[in-house]
Amino acid sequence: MMATMLVDVDHLLADPIYDPDRCSIGFHPLHEPLVMPLYFLLLIHPKTRIVGIGLVVHMVLDSMDCQFTNGVWFL
């Protein structure tokens, strides 16, 4: 499940790479709202369920971060 944190590799495409006031959801390619249903679909099959749980938890935590830093909910 910790390997699902590799979804943050898309942060390397941003300029600057780290911005404490930027919301990841909707900014980085693997954090787009259009990709998130695919993460939920991973929950269906038993072989991909752990990866799906990790990715969904990651997106929920990033959404909470957006709420705390910018006051915007995305999930």
Helices and strands as residue ranges (DSSP letters): G 2-13, G 29-31, H 36-41, H 49-70
